[in-house]
Amino acid sequence: MSLFERWLSLWVALCILAGLALGNLMPGLFTALARLEYASVNLVVAVLIWAMVYPMMIGVDFGSLKDVGRRPKGLVITLVVNWLIKPFTMAALAVLFFNHLFAGYIAPEKAPEYIAGLILLGAAPCTAMVFVWSQLTRGDPNYTLVQVSVNDLIMVVAFAPIVAFLLGVTSITVPWQTLLLSVALYVVIPLIAGTLTRRALMARGGLAAVDGFT
């Protein structure tokens, strides 16, 4: 286990504290960064997400899909939780907390923004970190790869409709341009770029080249 994986909880806590500190010490900088957007997609955030998602997509081997039927029970459970339970549970919890339990602490005009954020979070299955969790629990890396590959393919077509439905149910205006742009920017394009990069690396040096790149 690497140093990063061993102290993962510490790094997350330090990043949260650093973000809070920088936001309070340099609010003007982050206000300026927030203005750098197109179709409500922040360009700085887009670059940082790309830096995280692109290497993860390179690590996904879609050739593993041939083993999708080897142990279907675990895959079915993953798909049901990710696409039929988690998005709707998160949306319900968001409405419960921000429209009711925390209503006295949050401005009414801000509550829909928090709800929309949690809906976006709940509808997106975890992909990159799944490999870390699997390693920490000594799971089957090949089966983990199958699950991640299937979820990535489903995310391309299912994420936008689920988010649009849940935003509509919670009476939040659906920003279709932003939604479709985000799916293309954060899922489809990195998926294609990662697949092409993986093929090039495999042709040049095999799995060792892929592991060295990521």
C-alpha positions as YAML, in Angstrom:
chain: A
units: angstrom
residues:
- id: 1
  name: MET
  ca: [0.00, 0.00, 0.00]
- id: 2
  name: SER
  ca: [1.45, 3.38, -1.01]
- id: 3
  name: LEU
  ca: [1.94, 6.33, 1.33]
- id: 4
  name: PHE
  ca: [-0.98, 8.11, -0.32]
- id: 5
  name: GLU
  ca: [-3.36, 5.20, 0.20]
- id: 6
  name: ARG
  ca: [-2.19, 4.55, 3.76]
- id: 7
  name: TRP
  ca: [-2.93, 8.13, 4.86]
- id: 8
  name: LEU
  ca: [-5.87, 8.83, 2.54]
- id: 9
  name: SER
  ca: [-8.16, 10.10, 5.32]
- id: 10
  name: LEU
  ca: [-5.47, 12.55, 6.44]
- id: 11
  name: TRP
  ca: [-4.97, 13.94, 2.92]
- id: 12
  name: VAL
  ca: [-8.73, 14.45, 2.51]
- id: 13
  name: ALA
  ca: [-8.94, 16.28, 5.85]
- id: 14
  name: LEU
  ca: [-5.95, 18.49, 4.98]
- id: 15
  name: CYS
  ca: [-7.44, 19.36, 1.58]
- id: 16
  name: ILE
  ca: [-10.74, 20.36, 3.22]
- id: 17
  name: LEU
  ca: [-8.93, 22.55, 5.75]
- id: 18
  name: ALA
  ca: [-6.75, 24.10, 3.03]
- id: 19
  name: GLY
  ca: [-9.82, 24.90, 0.94]
- id: 20
  name: LEU
  ca: [-11.59, 26.55, 3.87]
- id: 21
  name: ALA
  ca: [-8.48, 28.55, 4.78]
- id: 22
  name: LEU
  ca: [-7.83, 29.77, 1.23]
- id: 23
  name: GLY
  ca: [-11.48, 30.70, 0.77]
- id: 24
  name: ASN
  ca: [-11.37, 32.90, 3.86]
- id: 25
  name: LEU
  ca: [-7.90, 34.37, 3.25]
- id: 26
  name: MET
  ca: [-8.27, 35.09, -0.48]
- id: 27
  name: PRO
  ca: [-11.97, 35.48, -1.29]
- id: 28
  name: GLY
  ca: [-11.24, 37.87, -4.15]
- id: 29
  name: LEU
  ca: [-9.17, 35.28, -5.99]
- id: 30
  name: PHE
  ca: [-11.91, 32.67, -5.86]
- id: 31
  name: THR
  ca: [-14.54, 35.22, -6.89]
- id: 32
  name: ALA
  ca: [-12.44, 35.97, -9.97]
- id: 33
  name: LEU
  ca: [-11.97, 32.26, -10.70]
- id: 34
  name: ALA
  ca: [-15.73, 31.73, -10.39]
- id: 35
  name: ARG
  ca: [-16.28, 34.16, -13.28]
- id: 36
  name: LEU
  ca: [-14.25, 31.99, -15.66]
- id: 37
  name: GLU
  ca: [-17.10, 29.90, -16.97]
- id: 38
  name: TYR
  ca: [-18.94, 28.90, -20.11]
- id: 39
  name: ALA
  ca: [-22.54, 27.63, -20.10]
- id: 40
  name: SER
  ca: [-22.34, 27.60, -16.28]
- id: 41
  name: VAL
  ca: [-19.33, 25.25, -16.42]
- id: 42
  name: ASN
  ca: [-16.35, 26.68, -14.54]
- id: 43
  name: LEU
  ca: [-13.24, 26.37, -16.70]
- id: 44
  name: VAL
  ca: [-10.81, 26.07, -13.79]
- id: 45
  name: VAL
  ca: [-12.86, 23.28, -12.24]
- id: 46
  name: ALA
  ca: [-13.10, 21.62, -15.65]
- id: 47
  name: VAL
  ca: [-9.30, 21.53, -16.00]
- id: 48
  name: LEU
  ca: [-8.85, 20.09, -12.49]
- id: 49
  name: ILE
  ca: [-11.54, 17.45, -13.02]
- id: 50
  name: TRP
  ca: [-9.94, 16.51, -16.33]
- id: 51
  name: ALA
  ca: [-6.60, 16.08, -14.56]
- id: 52
  name: MET
  ca: [-8.30, 13.60, -12.23]
- id: 53
  name: VAL
  ca: [-10.62, 11.80, -14.67]
- id: 54
  name: TYR
  ca: [-8.31, 11.40, -17.68]
- id: 55
  name: PRO
  ca: [-5.70, 9.17, -15.96]
- id: 56
  name: MET
  ca: [-8.51, 7.11, -14.43]
- id: 57
  name: MET
  ca: [-10.03, 6.53, -17.87]
- id: 58
  name: ILE
  ca: [-6.64, 5.33, -19.13]
- id: 59
  name: GLY
  ca: [-6.64, 2.72, -16.37]
- id: 60
  name: VAL
  ca: [-10.01, 1.30, -17.43]
- id: 61
  name: ASP
  ca: [-9.73, -1.72, -19.72]
- id: 62
  name: PHE
  ca: [-12.97, -2.13, -21.63]
- id: 63
  name: GLY
  ca: [-11.70, -5.48, -22.85]
- id: 64
  name: SER
  ca: [-12.64, -6.74, -19.38]
- id: 65
  name: LEU
  ca: [-16.31, -6.47, -20.40]
- id: 66
  name: LYS
  ca: [-16.01, -9.94, -21.91]
- id: 67
  name: ASP
  ca: [-16.02, -11.22, -18.31]
- id: 68
  name: VAL
  ca: [-19.22, -9.35, -17.42]
- id: 69
  name: GLY
  ca: [-21.22, -12.56, -16.97]
- id: 70
  name: ARG
  ca: [-18.63, -14.40, -14.89]
- id: 71
  name: ARG
  ca: [-20.15, -13.38, -11.53]
- id: 72
  name: PRO
  ca: [-23.35, -11.47, -12.29]
- id: 73
  name: LYS
  ca: [-24.67, -11.16, -8.72]
- id: 74
  name: GLY
  ca: [-22.10, -8.59, -7.58]
- id: 75
  name: LEU
  ca: [-22.46, -6.59, -10.78]
- id: 76
  name: VAL
  ca: [-26.27, -6.53, -10.51]
- id: 77
  name: ILE
  ca: [-26.04, -5.30, -6.91]
- id: 78
  name: THR
  ca: [-23.62, -2.55, -7.97]
- id: 79
  name: LEU
  ca: [-25.85, -1.40, -10.83]
- id: 80
  name: VAL
  ca: [-29.03, -1.42, -8.72]
- id: 81
  name: VAL
  ca: [-27.39, 0.59, -5.93]
- id: 82
  name: ASN
  ca: [-25.67, 3.05, -8.29]
- id: 83
  name: TRP
  ca: [-28.56, 3.74, -10.64]
- id: 84
  name: LEU
  ca: [-31.82, 2.77, -8.91]
- id: 85
  name: ILE
  ca: [-31.18, 3.56, -5.23]
- id: 86
  name: LYS
  ca: [-28.37, 6.05, -4.65]
- id: 87
  name: PRO
  ca: [-29.53, 8.95, -6.91]
- id: 88
  name: PHE
  ca: [-33.06, 8.94, -5.51]
- id: 89
  name: THR
  ca: [-31.94, 8.46, -1.91]
- id: 90
  name: MET
  ca: [-29.53, 11.39, -2.21]
- id: 91
  name: ALA
  ca: [-32.23, 13.60, -3.73]
- id: 92
  name: ALA
  ca: [-34.65, 12.71, -0.91]
- id: 93
  name: LEU
  ca: [-32.02, 13.42, 1.76]
- id: 94
  name: ALA
  ca: [-31.12, 16.72, 0.08]
- id: 95
  name: VAL
  ca: [-34.74, 17.89, 0.15]
- id: 96
  name: LEU
  ca: [-35.17, 16.69, 3.74]
- id: 97
  name: PHE
  ca: [-32.12, 18.51, 5.05]
- id: 98
  name: PHE
  ca: [-32.06, 21.73, 3.02]
- id: 99
  name: ASN
  ca: [-35.80, 22.36, 2.73]
- id: 100
  name: HIS
  ca: [-36.70, 21.24, 6.26]
- id: 101
  name: LEU
  ca: [-34.06, 20.32, 8.85]
- id: 102
  name: PHE
  ca: [-31.60, 23.08, 7.88]
- id: 103
  name: ALA
  ca: [-34.23, 25.56, 6.65]
- id: 104
  name: GLY
  ca: [-33.51, 27.95, 9.51]
- id: 105
  name: TYR
  ca: [-29.79, 28.07, 8.73]
- id: 106
  name: ILE
  ca: [-29.82, 28.46, 4.93]
- id: 107
  name: ALA
  ca: [-31.23, 31.31, 2.87]
- id: 108
  name: PRO
  ca: [-34.30, 30.11, 0.91]
- id: 109
  name: GLU
  ca: [-32.76, 31.13, -2.42]
- id: 110
  name: LYS
  ca: [-29.63, 29.07, -1.65]
- id: 111
  name: ALA
  ca: [-31.40, 25.82, -0.72]
- id: 112
  name: PRO
  ca: [-32.13, 24.79, -4.36]
- id: 113
  name: GLU
  ca: [-28.44, 25.23, -5.20]
- id: 114
  name: TYR
  ca: [-27.39, 22.84, -2.44]
- id: 115
  name: ILE
  ca: [-30.10, 20.37, -3.46]
- id: 116
  name: ALA
  ca: [-28.98, 20.50, -7.10]
- id: 117
  name: GLY
  ca: [-25.37, 19.90, -6.04]
- id: 118
  name: LEU
  ca: [-26.28, 16.82, -4.03]
- id: 119
  name: ILE
  ca: [-28.43, 15.49, -6.87]
- id: 120
  name: LEU
  ca: [-25.46, 15.81, -9.23]
- id: 121
  name: LEU
  ca: [-23.24, 14.10, -6.67]
- id: 122
  name: GLY
  ca: [-25.70, 11.28, -5.99]
- id: 123
  name: ALA
  ca: [-26.30, 10.51, -9.66]
- id: 124
  name: ALA
  ca: [-22.60, 10.11, -10.45]
- id: 125
  name: PRO
  ca: [-21.16, 6.70, -9.51]
- id: 126
  name: CYS
  ca: [-17.70, 6.65, -7.97]
- id: 127
  name: THR
  ca: [-15.17, 5.32, -10.47]
- id: 128
  name: ALA
  ca: [-11.53, 6.26, -9.84]
- id: 129
  name: MET
  ca: [-11.62, 5.69, -6.09]
- id: 130
  name: VAL
  ca: [-13.26, 2.28, -6.52]
- id: 131
  name: PHE
  ca: [-9.85, 0.86, -7.40]
- id: 132
  name: VAL
  ca: [-8.44, 2.24, -4.13]
- id: 133
  name: TRP
  ca: [-11.32, 0.87, -2.04]
- id: 134
  name: SER
  ca: [-10.96, -2.52, -3.72]
- id: 135
  name: GLN
  ca: [-7.26, -2.63, -2.94]
- id: 136
  name: LEU
  ca: [-7.78, -1.52, 0.67]
- id: 137
  name: THR
  ca: [-10.31, -4.32, 1.21]
- id: 138
  name: ARG
  ca: [-8.23, -6.87, -0.74]
- id: 139
  name: GLY
  ca: [-10.94, -7.24, -3.36]
- id: 140
  name: ASP
  ca: [-10.67, -8.84, -6.78]
- id: 141
  name: PRO
  ca: [-9.01, -6.19, -9.01]
- id: 142
  name: ASN
  ca: [-10.20, -7.81, -12.24]
- id: 143
  name: TYR
  ca: [-13.82, -7.94, -11.09]
- id: 144
  name: THR
  ca: [-13.52, -4.34, -9.88]
- id: 145
  name: LEU
  ca: [-12.35, -3.42, -13.36]
- id: 146
  name: VAL
  ca: [-15.43, -5.07, -14.89]
- id: 147
  name: GLN
  ca: [-17.75, -3.11, -12.59]
- id: 148
  name: VAL
  ca: [-16.03, 0.21, -13.27]
- id: 149
  name: SER
  ca: [-16.09, -0.39, -17.04]
- id: 150
  name: VAL
  ca: [-19.81, -1.19, -17.07]
- id: 151
  name: ASN
  ca: [-20.65, 1.81, -14.86]
- id: 152
  name: ASP
  ca: [-18.63, 4.16, -17.06]
- id: 153
  name: LEU
  ca: [-20.53, 3.05, -20.15]
- id: 154
  name: ILE
  ca: [-23.91, 3.39, -18.41]
- id: 155
  name: MET
  ca: [-22.94, 6.82, -17.09]
- id: 156
  name: VAL
  ca: [-22.59, 8.14, -20.64]
- id: 157
  name: VAL
  ca: [-26.29, 7.59, -21.36]
- id: 158
  name: ALA
  ca: [-27.98, 7.49, -17.93]
- id: 159
  name: PHE
  ca: [-26.46, 10.38, -15.97]
- id: 160
  name: ALA
  ca: [-28.14, 13.30, -17.77]
- id: 161
  name: PRO
  ca: [-31.69, 11.82, -17.86]
- id: 162
  name: ILE
  ca: [-31.59, 10.84, -14.16]
- id: 163
  name: VAL
  ca: [-30.31, 14.27, -13.10]
- id: 164
  name: ALA
  ca: [-32.87, 16.03, -15.28]
- id: 165
  name: PHE
  ca: [-35.69, 13.93, -13.80]
- id: 166
  name: LEU
  ca: [-34.64, 14.54, -10.19]
- id: 167
  name: LEU
  ca: [-34.11, 18.26, -10.74]
- id: 168
  name: GLY
  ca: [-37.57, 18.44, -12.29]
- id: 169
  name: VAL
  ca: [-39.17, 16.55, -9.40]
- id: 170
  name: THR
  ca: [-37.58, 18.98, -6.92]
- id: 171
  name: SER
  ca: [-38.87, 21.96, -8.96]
- id: 172
  name: ILE
  ca: [-35.39, 23.07, -10.01]
- id: 173
  name: THR
  ca: [-34.96, 24.38, -13.56]
- id: 174
  name: VAL
  ca: [-33.09, 21.85, -15.66]
- id: 175
  name: PRO
  ca: [-30.03, 23.54, -17.29]
- id: 176
  name: TRP
  ca: [-29.94, 21.22, -20.30]
- id: 177
  name: GLN
  ca: [-27.06, 23.03, -22.01]
- id: 178
  name: THR
  ca: [-24.91, 22.79, -18.89]
- id: 179
  name: LEU
  ca: [-25.99, 19.21, -18.20]
- id: 180
  name: LEU
  ca: [-25.20, 17.89, -21.67]
- id: 181
  name: LEU
  ca: [-21.97, 19.89, -21.86]
- id: 182
  name: SER
  ca: [-20.86, 18.46, -18.52]
- id: 183
  name: VAL
  ca: [-21.55, 14.88, -19.64]
- id: 184
  name: ALA
  ca: [-19.58, 15.46, -22.83]
- id: 185
  name: LEU
  ca: [-16.76, 17.30, -21.08]
- id: 186
  name: TYR
  ca: [-16.33, 15.12, -18.01]
- id: 187
  name: VAL
  ca: [-17.39, 11.69, -19.27]
- id: 188
  name: VAL
  ca: [-17.52, 11.21, -23.04]
- id: 189
  name: ILE
  ca: [-14.39, 13.13, -24.09]
- id: 190
  name: PRO
  ca: [-12.16, 11.78, -21.27]
- id: 191
  name: LEU
  ca: [-13.50, 8.29, -22.01]
- id: 192
  name: ILE
  ca: [-12.54, 8.53, -25.68]
- id: 193
  name: ALA
  ca: [-9.20, 10.22, -24.93]
- id: 194
  name: GLY
  ca: [-8.37, 7.68, -22.23]
- id: 195
  name: THR
  ca: [-9.23, 4.73, -24.46]
- id: 196
  name: LEU
  ca: [-7.09, 6.03, -27.32]
- id: 197
  name: THR
  ca: [-4.20, 6.79, -24.97]
- id: 198
  name: ARG
  ca: [-4.42, 3.32, -23.43]
- id: 199
  name: ARG
  ca: [-4.30, 1.69, -26.86]
- id: 200
  name: ALA
  ca: [-1.22, 3.73, -27.77]
- id: 201
  name: LEU
  ca: [0.51, 2.87, -24.50]
- id: 202
  name: MET
  ca: [-0.36, -0.82, -24.81]
- id: 203
  name: ALA
  ca: [1.06, -0.90, -28.33]
- id: 204
  name: ARG
  ca: [4.24, 0.78, -27.16]
- id: 205
  name: GLY
  ca: [5.00, -0.98, -23.89]
- id: 206
  name: GLY
  ca: [2.08, -3.10, -22.68]
- id: 207
  name: LEU
  ca: [0.61, -2.89, -19.18]
- id: 208
  name: ALA
  ca: [3.92, -1.63, -17.78]
- id: 209
  name: ALA
  ca: [3.61, 1.49, -19.94]
- id: 210
  name: VAL
  ca: [0.01, 2.03, -18.82]
- id: 211
  name: ASP
  ca: [0.91, 1.64, -15.15]
- id: 212
  name: GLY
  ca: [3.87, 3.97, -15.56]
- id: 213
  name: PHE
  ca: [1.71, 6.64, -17.19]
- id: 214
  name: THR
  ca: [-1.06, 6.55, -14.63]
...
